[in-house]
Amino acid sequence: MSKVVLITGGSSGIGKSVGEYLHQKGFIVYGTSRNPERVEHSVFPLVALDVRNSESIKKAVDEVITKSGRLDVVINNAGVGITGPLEEIPSEEIKNNFETNLFGPIEVMKAVLPQMRHQKSGLIINVTSIAGYMGLPYRSVYSASKGALELITEALRMETKSFGIQITNVAPGDFATNIAAGRYHAPLVKGSAYEIPYSNTLKTMDDHVDSGSNPDEMALAIYAVIQTPKPNVHYKVGALMQRFSIVLKRILPDKMYEKLLMNHYKL
């Protein structure tokens, strides 16, 4: 029996690449988009879902279960970037980021867990970020929202293990997607105390995305996780040095690691 997969944010970037690969492998794939009617030439069906809206989530999950009769894999992929000096990011933008990157995935998990408990099986993969393992300058909110999802996953794994449900994190590094275009950028304020360092860091971040890995690497990694009977708690996918940065954080003194990051971002 082909497994039924639901991918939030399946209309572009990593979500689209993962969905297309799983579709090729014979999975029954449903993606989501806030405006699926605007998406052309998707090889798998898209259902309307806004992760900031609980009713939208419930309706989409119910639609998939009604059509397929089950739900085997849920990939919490929908997310949004945000940059800026914390002092200058509007509070409403901080809240919106957490609504999308943290509270949205939580609501999706709440919506699908009853079906998975009923089946006595299921896999939830939360797409987080290597940035969630460290506080990065001018990405404080993004790092915090993704890091919080990592910890939520760790806890929920233990709460649901007895039901036959598996939950894991897959943390990508920089991938060549349109995330930079869709990211909220706090504006560069002329005369601000942060104007020059923020401008330099912003250019470094965008260069990393432009030269990032192919999203197909995430598709291969997530396929491998789905094929694993007992997935690990965490997976990291991306350039070697980005993955190695997590190891360095564990072994280096805090101030030395901080200095490495500041040198990297030319601060």
N, C-alpha and C positions, 0 to 999 in steps of 0.2 A: 504494500500500500504506500502510495506517495505521501510524504509528509507535507502538511499544510503549514506555510510560513507567512507571517505577517511582518512587514518591514515598515516602520514609521519613517517618513522622509524618504520615500522610495522613488521620487521623480527626478533626482539629479545626484551627482557626486557619488559618494561611497554607497549610499542606499541603492541607487540605480545599478551600479556595478555589481553589487552583491545580488540583487534581485535577478539580473540578467544571467549571472553565472548559475545561480540555483535553479532558475527556470531551465537552462540548458541541461542541467543534471537531472531533470525530471521531477523536481519539487513543484507543488502547487503553490504559487507565489502570489500574494496580494501585497501591493505597496500602498502607501498613503500619501496624500498631498492635501494642502489646504484648498487647492483649486484644481482638482483632477481634470476638469473640462478644458483647462488651458494646456494640458500636456499632450503632445502629439507623439505618436509612434512608440508608445510604451509596449514592450513585448509581454508584459503581465498586467493584469487589471489593477487599477488604482481606485481606492475608496477615499471619500472625503474625511479628513480628520485634522483637527487643530489640537495639538497637545496641550494648549492652554485652556481648553474647554472640556470639562468633564462629560457633558452630554454628548459632545462630538465624539469623544473617545468611546463611550458606551455604545453609541449607535454604530460606529465603524466595527467594533469588535463583534457586536451582535450580528451585523450583516455578514461578516466572514464566517462566523460559526453557523449561521442559518444556511449559507450557500454550501459549505464544505462538510458540516457535521462534526468537525473537530478543529483543534488548533494545537499544533505540535511544537512550533518554534516561533518565538516572538523576538524580533530584533529591534531594540530601542535605539534607533539611529538618529532620529530628528534632533537637531540641535542648532545653536546659533552662536557665532563668535561675538566677542565684544572686547574693545581695547580702550585704553585711556588712563590718565592719572586718576586714581580713585577719588581724589578730592574734586575732580572736575566732571565725573560721570554723573548725569542726572539720576536721582534715586529711582525714577520710574523705569529707566533703562536697566538698572541693576535688578529690579524686581522682575522685569520682563525676561531677562536672561535666566534667572532662577526658575521662573514659570516654565520656560521652554526646556532648559537643560536638566532640571532636577525634579520639579513638581510634576511636569508632564510625564516623564518616564515612570514616576511613582504611580500616577493615576492609571497609566496603561497597565502596569503590573497588577494593580488592584482589580482592574477590569477583566484580566485574563486568568488570574489565579483560580477563581471558582471553576472554570471549565477544565483547567489542568488538574485540579484536585479531583474532579469528577472522573477524568480519564485515568487518574493515578499515574500520569506522565506528562512531561512537558519540559521545554528548555527556553529560558529567557537569557538573551545576550544583550547586555548593556554596552553600547559603544560610548566609551568615555574619552580620555585623551592622556597622552604622556604628560601634557601640561598639568593634569590633575594630581601629579605626584610631587609638585613643587610650586611654590609661589613665584610666578614669573613677573618681572617688572612690566607695568602697563597692561598686564593681562590678569590682574588680581581677581576680578570677578569671574572670568572664564575658568581660571585654575580652581577657584573655590567651588563653583557649581559642578565641575566635572569630578573634583576630588570628593565632594559630598556624595555623588552617585556611586563612586567606588566603595565608600564605606557602607552606604545603604545596601549595596549588593552583598557585601561580606556578611552583614547581619541577616538579610533575608534568606541567604543560602541555608543558614542554620535553622531558621524558622520553618522552612518548607521542605527540607530534605526528607523528612519522614513521609511526605505525601508522594514521593517519587518524582519530584520536580527538581530540575537542575538549573542553577543560575550562575552566570559568570560575567566578567568584564572583559572587553577587548579594547585596549587603549591604543589608538593610532597616533603616530607622530604626524609630521607634515606631509600631506598628500596634495597632488596637483588637482584641486577641485575649485569650485566657484565660491568656497567659504569666505575668502577674503572680500569678494564683492558683496556678499550678503551680511557681512559682519557689521555691527554697530561700531563706528569710530567716534569717540569723543572728539569734537573739532579741535584743531590746533589753534590755540588762542594766542594772538600776537601779544607779546609782552608778558605772557604767563611765565611763571618760574619753571614750568615744565616744557616750554615750547621747544627748545633745542633737543634735550634728551629724548622727549617723546617722539619728535620727528625722526630722529635717528633710529630709534627702536622700531617705529612703525615700518620704516623702509626695510629693516632687517627681517621683520616678521613676514612682510609681503614677499620678499625675495625667497624666503624659506618655502612658502607655499608654492610660488611659481616654479621652483626647482624641486618640488616634492616628489615623492614616489607615485607610481601609477596606482590608482584606486583598485585595480584588479588584484593587487597584493592583498588587500583587505578581503576581497571576495574569496580568495584561496584560503586565507586564514580562518574566516568564519565557516567556510565549508568543512575545514578540518575539525573545527570545534564541534560542529553538528554531528560529525561522524565519530566523535569520541564518546564512549559510554559514560565516563565520569570526568567531565571537564574540570580543569584547574580553576582556582579562584580568579586568577588574573592572567591575561595574555597581553603582550606588547607587540605592536607591529609597526615597522618603519625603519628608517635609517639606523645603522649600527650605533652611531654616536648618540643619537637621540635615546635609544634604548639603554645605552651604557650610562647615560646621564643619571638614570634612576639608581644604578649600582653605585655610582660615585656619591650620590646623596646619602646612601646608607653608610658608606665607609669613611667619608671625609669629615673632618670637623666642620661644624655649621658655618663658621666665618670663612673658612677656606672655600667651601662650596659657594657661598654667597659671592665671594670675590671672583670665582670662575664665571658665574652668571653675569656679573657686572661687566667683566672684561668682554664676554661674548656679545653683550648688547651695547658695548662701547659707552658705558655709564661712568 
